[in-house]
Structures are given as structure tokens and as C-alpha cells.
Amino acid sequence: MFLSVSHLSVRYGKQQQAAVDGVSLGLAAGEIGVLIGPSGCGKTTLLRAVAGLERASSGSIVLQGETVSDGAHHMPAEQRRIGMVFQDYALFPHLSVGRNVAFGIDSLPRAERAHRVAEVLRLVGLDGMQERFPHELSGGQQQRVALARALAPNPRLLLLDEPFSNLDVDLRERLAHEVRAILKAAGATALFVTHDQLEAFAIGDVIGVMHEGHLHQWEDAYALYHRPATRFVAEFIGHGVFAPAQIRLVGNEVSVQTPLGALQDMDECPLPTAYEAGLCDVLLRADDIVHDDHAPVKAQIIRKSFRGSEFLYTLRLASGETLMTHVPSHHNHALGEWIGIRAEVDHVVTFARGGAALSPPAPSAVRAEHIPAT
């Protein structure tokens, strides 16, 4: 494993309040990891601990087989050969683009330095812009300069802390795709922090969901969405609601009874014995609910959000349960209207009835091949 973080904790103050609490994760060489979660969840503190800007209270950080932090040893940030890109870019306004990029490699001979500056600017799509100044560039171009400067010294690891937060919303996802392509072309291993799910999905090979210092899950985007390890991940990622359900064994078939009727022929459904009397809550994503005028189950539209190609409808059943569904935008139903719906669920995700969303993650929440050796 190129980067291994094992049981890492960062604590502050006399009360030793944990900003990061027992986090373990790993990145393979050339892999891009993303940390996502609400404000104050510990993701930036974890990033800064990897960088060496925060001292770990316990646990270890191993980079390319070298222990850079453990309970007894803390390698200074400047010795770790880690590049960082910050949300404010931190470009020098009085220096040209070329001199900004060359700032971290000024010890190289002039010809070699000029070659490297041209090389990384070409990599980020800013070839020929060496003589421009930051104020002459767009926000996206300034971000690319910051990325080029971080890549210029050939760091072992690149860390990016909310690098798109100062950009327009429409630009963020596109730039995330472009930055991913740049990092892959450079063969860089990177750890990225964001609070935006679309950015995380666009750039990450593996994504970690954090809350209150805990890492709840560390897997790819598909697994986070379809197989959330904790109730918090299920609520934080995507659109969906929990509905009361009961798992039953009917003959040799497992059936999940829900307010929409029975769910059958599903992948990885738990047995009724997983919960007392089979009673549980089932996660119903917006894409699990299909608008069907001929369906026997009807629901009232209580909220609608226009998304361009589709509406996100919030619905209420006659029994009072709330659901959500994506509907093509040419189906422009009015608030208060009743429409037919049915469930099409491939991945059944269940949790204990009325369980806490913020329960600590189970050990299985971390993807097996990304658990550092201890």
C-alpha cells in the first residue's frame, strides 16, 4: 500500500477532544482518494495530519513504506515530500505563472527548472502561459497553476483541500473531471477533501465518508450509494428515505414487506433472523421508485425540484410515509396531485428499526483491500 493510515487519532485541548478518532484507510500507488463529510467532521484535520501540519495523538501514517508519523515519531512536513493544493490557491500575485510554478524547484539548474515548468504547464493545459500573471487568468486557470506548482517537485503524494470551493458550481464538476485526468496522466497518488458529492464522484477512485471524527466507509462511489455500511452513509449519499419494513421467508423466497408492497427477487437481502421479528427500516432511493400511472399504489406530490432533464418529487403515501422519486421533466405534475408509483429495488439496504443515523461504523465499513496492515 502506497499510503497507509492506521488507527489514527488527532486530539486537542485539555479534554483531549478527538477531531479524528481511530481512522484507518489506504491508497494504492496512482490512486485518488476523496474524504467527504459535513463541516467539522475531521476530514481536513486528517489531511493535515497526513501532510505533517498536525501531530497525531496515536496511530500511524506510512508513506511508501516509510513511517512518517506514529506515537513516538513525527516527521516534519517539509521532509515528507508531499504537495498541497489549498482552496485559496495561494498564488503569488507579483510573480508570473512560470515563476509561481518554479517556486518549489528553485534549487534545480536553470535549464532543468525551465524544462520542468514547461512540462507541468503542458500537463495542466496551460502551455505557453508562463509570462502571464494570476490576475490575468480565470479561476479555473488559477487552480491549474496551483496544481502545476504542486506537481512540479514530483511529490510522493498530492493533497488537495477543497480546491474548487471558490469556483462557480457549474464549473466544479467539470474541473474535477479535468483534474482527475491530469492526476492520472501524471501518475500521481492523491488525497482530496471536499463536501460536494458530485466532485467526490467525479474525481475519486475510492471515497471515505466521515462524521464526528469517524470514517464510516472507505469504498468506491457505487458501493457507497448501493451498499452503505452505516445509516449515516445511507442518508448522506444521494437522495432517499427509510421506510418501515418486515423481512419474511415465504417458502424458499425472502420477501420484504413495505408500504409499497412486497419487494422480491433482490440481491443480497438479509434473512428475517437479522432483526427481531424481521422488523427493520429499508432504504428506498429516489431511483428505486418508478412513476407508473397504472400502478395500484398512489402517492401525493408534496414537493418538486426541477433538475433540467428530470424532477425530484417528494411524495407522501396515504399511510403517511414519505418517498422520493426521479421523474423525466416532461412529466410535469402539479403539487398536490396523486400519481401511481411502484418499487424497483435491486439492492436491498436495511437497518435496525429507528436506528441512529450517527452510529459508529462497523469494522467492515472499510474496504478490505484498503485496510492497512497492522
C-alpha positions in Angstrom: 0.0 0.0 0.0 1.4 3.4 -1.0 -0.3 5.3 1.8 -1.4 3.5 5.0 -3.2 5.4 7.8 -3.8 3.0 10.7 -5.9 3.8 13.8 -5.1 7.5 13.5 -6.4 9.9 16.1 -5.8 13.6 16.5 -6.9 15.2 19.8 -6.9 18.7 21.1 -7.1 20.6 24.4 -7.1 19.5 28.0 -10.2 17.4 27.4 -8.4 15.6 24.5 -11.4 16.1 22.2 -10.9 13.9 19.2 -11.1 15.7 15.8 -10.0 12.4 14.2 -10.8 9.2 16.0 -9.2 5.8 15.1 -9.3 6.3 11.3 -7.7 3.6 9.1 -7.5 3.8 5.3 -5.1 3.1 2.5 -4.3 4.2 -1.1 -2.5 2.2 -3.7 0.1 3.9 -6.0 -1.6 6.1 -8.6 -5.0 6.0 -6.8 -7.1 9.1 -6.0 -8.9 9.0 -2.6 -11.5 11.5 -1.5 -12.6 12.4 2.0 -16.2 13.8 2.2 -18.5 14.7 5.0 -20.2 17.7 6.7 -18.4 20.6 8.1 -16.4 19.8 11.2 -16.3 16.1 10.5 -12.5 15.9 10.7 -11.6 15.5 7.0 -9.3 18.5 6.8 -7.7 17.6 10.1 -7.0 14.1 8.8 -5.5 15.7 5.6 -3.3 18.0 7.6 -2.1 15.1 9.8 -1.0 13.2 6.6 0.8 16.4 5.5 2.6 16.7 8.8 0.8 20.0 9.7 -1.0 18.4 12.6 0.7 16.0 15.1 -1.1 12.6 15.5 -2.0 11.7 19.1 -2.0 8.0 18.3 -1.9 5.6 15.3 0.5 5.7 12.4 0.9 7.1 8.9 3.1 5.2 6.5 4.1 6.6 3.1 5.9 4.4 0.6 6.9 2.0 3.4 8.3 4.9 5.5 6.7 5.7 8.8 6.2 9.5 8.8 4.1 9.6 12.0 3.4 7.3 14.9 3.0 7.7 18.7 6.7 8.4 19.2 7.8 9.9 15.9 6.7 12.9 13.8 8.4 13.7 10.6 8.2 17.5 9.8 6.0 18.4 6.9 8.9 19.8 4.8 10.6 16.4 4.9 7.7 14.3 3.7 7.8 15.3 0.0 4.1 15.9 -0.1 2.5 18.5 -2.3 -0.6 20.5 -1.3 -3.2 22.5 -3.2 -5.3 24.8 -1.0 -8.8 26.2 -1.6 -7.4 29.8 -2.0 -4.7 28.6 -4.4 -2.0 30.7 -2.5 -0.5 32.0 -5.8 2.0 34.9 -5.6 0.2 37.8 -7.4 3.5 39.6 -8.2 5.0 36.5 -9.8 4.3 35.3 -13.3 2.7 31.9 -13.9 6.1 30.4 -14.7 7.8 31.8 -11.6 4.8 30.6 -9.4 5.2 27.1 -10.7 9.0 27.2 -10.3 8.8 28.4 -6.7 9.3 25.0 -5.2 12.0 23.8 -7.6 14.3 26.8 -7.4 17.2 24.6 -6.4 17.3 22.9 -9.8 19.7 24.2 -12.5 18.0 26.9 -14.7 17.6 24.8 -17.8 16.2 21.8 -15.9 13.9 24.1 -13.9 12.6 25.8 -17.1 12.0 22.3 -18.7 10.0 21.1 -15.7 7.9 24.3 -15.6 7.0 23.9 -19.3 6.3 20.2 -18.7 3.8 20.6 -15.9 2.1 23.6 -17.6 1.6 21.4 -20.7 0.2 18.7 -18.5 -2.4 21.0 -17.0 -3.3 22.6 -20.3 -1.6 26.0 -19.7 1.2 25.6 -22.2 2.6 29.0 -23.3 1.2 30.9 -20.4 4.4 31.2 -18.4 4.6 35.0 -18.7 1.0 35.8 -17.6 0.1 36.8 -14.1 -2.5 35.3 -11.8 -4.9 38.2 -12.1 -5.0 37.7 -15.9 -6.3 34.1 -15.5 -9.8 32.7 -14.8 -10.5 30.9 -11.5 -10.2 27.6 -13.2 -6.8 28.5 -14.8 -5.5 29.8 -11.4 -6.5 26.4 -10.0 -4.5 24.7 -12.7 -1.5 26.8 -11.9 -1.7 25.8 -8.2 -1.9 22.2 -9.3 1.1 22.6 -11.7 3.1 24.2 -8.8 2.3 21.3 -6.5 3.2 18.7 -9.2 6.5 20.4 -10.2 8.7 18.9 -7.4 7.4 15.4 -8.2 5.9 14.9 -4.7 5.3 11.4 -3.4 1.7 12.3 -2.5 -0.5 15.2 -3.5 -3.1 16.6 -1.0 -6.0 18.8 -2.2 -8.1 20.7 0.4 -11.4 21.8 -1.1 -9.6 23.2 -4.2 -12.8 24.0 -6.1 -14.8 25.7 -3.3 -14.1 29.2 -4.7 -15.4 28.4 -8.2 -18.8 28.5 -9.7 -21.0 25.5 -9.0 -21.3 24.7 -12.8 -17.5 24.7 -13.1 -16.7 22.5 -10.2 -17.7 19.1 -11.6 -16.2 19.7 -15.0 -12.9 20.8 -13.4 -13.0 17.8 -11.1 -13.0 15.6 -14.2 -10.2 17.5 -15.7 -8.1 17.4 -12.6 -8.6 13.7 -12.4 -7.4 13.3 -16.0 -4.3 15.4 -15.1 -3.5 13.4 -12.0 -3.9 10.1 -13.9 -1.6 11.4 -16.7 1.0 12.4 -14.1 0.7 9.0 -12.3 0.1 10.9 -9.1 -1.3 9.4 -5.9 -3.6 11.9 -4.3 -5.9 12.5 -1.3 -8.7 15.1 -1.9 -11.1 16.8 0.6 -14.5 18.1 -0.4 -18.0 18.5 0.9 -19.5 18.1 -2.6 -20.7 14.7 -3.6 -20.5 15.4 -7.3 -16.9 16.4 -7.0 -16.1 13.3 -5.0 -17.8 11.0 -7.5 -16.1 12.8 -10.4 -12.5 12.6 -9.1 -12.3 9.7 -6.7 -11.3 6.1 -7.2 -12.2 5.5 -3.5 -14.2 7.7 -1.3 -14.3 8.0 2.5 -17.4 9.3 4.3 -16.6 10.9 7.7 -18.6 12.2 10.6 -17.6 13.4 14.0 -14.0 12.2 13.5 -15.0 8.7 12.4 -14.5 7.1 9.0 -17.8 5.4 8.3 -16.9 3.8 5.0 -14.0 3.8 2.5 -15.1 2.4 -0.9 -15.9 3.4 -4.4 -18.9 5.6 -5.2 -21.1 2.6 -6.4 -20.6 0.8 -3.1 -21.3 4.0 -1.1 -24.6 4.5 -2.9 -25.9 0.9 -3.2 -24.3 -0.7 -0.2 -23.8 1.9 2.5 -22.2 0.5 5.6 -23.9 2.7 8.1 -27.2 4.6 8.3 -25.3 7.9 8.2 -23.7 7.0 4.9 -27.1 5.9 3.5 -28.6 9.3 4.5 -25.6 11.4 3.5 -25.0 10.0 0.0 -27.7 10.5 -2.7 -31.5 11.0 -2.2 -33.6 8.6 -0.4 -35.7 7.8 2.7 -36.1 5.0 5.2 -39.4 3.2 5.2 -40.6 0.7 7.8 -40.4 -2.9 6.6 -40.6 -6.5 7.6 -38.5 -9.3 6.2 -40.3 -12.6 5.8 -39.4 -16.0 4.4 -42.2 -17.1 2.0 -41.4 -20.7 1.0 -37.8 -20.5 -0.1 -38.0 -16.9 -1.1 -37.1 -13.9 1.1 -39.7 -11.1 0.8 -39.5 -7.6 2.2 -42.9 -6.1 3.1 -43.0 -2.3 2.7 -45.7 0.4 2.3 -45.3 -0.1 -1.4 -46.0 -3.8 -1.2 -43.6 -6.8 -1.2 -40.0 -6.5 -2.7 -38.8 -9.7 -4.2 -36.0 -11.1 -6.4 -33.5 -8.8 -4.9 -29.7 -9.0 -4.4 -28.1 -9.6 -1.0 -31.3 -9.5 1.0 -30.8 -10.2 4.7 -32.7 -13.1 6.3 -35.6 -12.4 8.7 -33.4 -13.5 11.6 -31.2 -10.5 11.1 -33.7 -8.4 13.0 -36.2 -9.1 15.8 -39.4 -10.4 14.2 -37.8 -9.3 10.9 -38.7 -5.7 11.6 -36.3 -3.1 10.1 -36.1 0.1 8.0 -35.4 -0.3 4.3 -33.6 2.4 2.3 -35.6 3.5 -0.7 -33.6 5.7 -3.1 -35.2 8.1 -5.5 -34.2 5.8 -8.4 -35.9 2.8 -6.7 -39.3 4.4 -7.1 -40.8 4.4 -10.6 -43.6 6.6 -11.8 -46.3 4.3 -13.2 -49.8 5.6 -13.8 -51.1 2.0 -13.9 -49.6 1.1 -10.5 -52.1 0.4 -7.7 -50.2 2.4 -5.1 -50.8 6.1 -5.3 -48.8 9.0 -3.7 -49.3 12.7 -3.5 -46.7 15.2 -4.7 -45.8 17.4 -1.7 -42.6 19.0 -3.1 -40.9 19.2 -6.6 -37.4 20.3 -7.6 -36.7 20.9 -11.3 -33.3 19.4 -12.3 -33.4 20.1 -16.0 -33.9 16.7 -17.5 -35.9 15.5 -14.5 -37.9 16.4 -11.5 -37.1 15.2 -8.0 -40.5 14.7 -6.5 -41.1 14.2 -2.8 -44.2 12.1 -2.3 -46.5 11.1 0.6 -48.4 7.9 0.7 -51.9 7.7 2.0 -50.5 5.9 5.1 -48.3 8.9 5.8 -44.8 7.6 4.7 -42.6 9.9 2.6 -40.8 8.8 -0.5 -38.7 10.5 -3.3 -38.5 9.7 -7.0 -36.8 11.0 -10.1 -39.2 11.6 -13.0 -38.4 12.8 -16.5 -39.2 16.5 -16.7 -41.8 16.2 -19.4 -44.0 14.6 -16.6 -44.7 18.0 -15.1 -47.2 17.1 -12.4 -48.7 19.7 -10.0 -48.2 19.9 -6.3 -50.9 18.1 -4.5 -51.5 15.7 -7.5 -51.7 12.0 -6.9 -49.6 9.7 -9.1 -49.1 6.0 -9.4 -45.7 4.6 -8.2 -44.1 1.2 -7.8 -40.8 0.0 -6.4 -37.9 -1.4 -8.5 -35.3 -2.3 -5.9 -32.2 -4.3 -6.9 -30.1 -3.7 -3.8 -31.9 -4.1 -0.5 -30.3 -1.9 2.2 -31.8 -2.4 5.7 -31.0 -1.1 9.2 -32.5 -1.7 12.6 -35.9 -0.1 13.0 -35.5 3.5 14.1 -31.7 3.2 14.5 -29.4 6.2 15.0 -28.0 7.7 11.8 -24.8 8.6 13.6 -23.9 5.1 14.9 -20.2 4.4 14.9 -19.0 2.5 11.8 -18.6 -1.3 11.9 -15.2 -2.7 11.2 -16.5 -3.9 7.8 -17.1 -0.3 6.8 -13.5 -0.1 5.4 -12.9 -1.8 2.0 -10.9 -4.9 2.7 -8.2 -4.3 0.2 -7.6 -0.8 1.6 -7.1 -1.8 5.2 -3.5 -1.1 6.2 -1.6 -3.9 7.7 -1.1 -3.6 11.5 
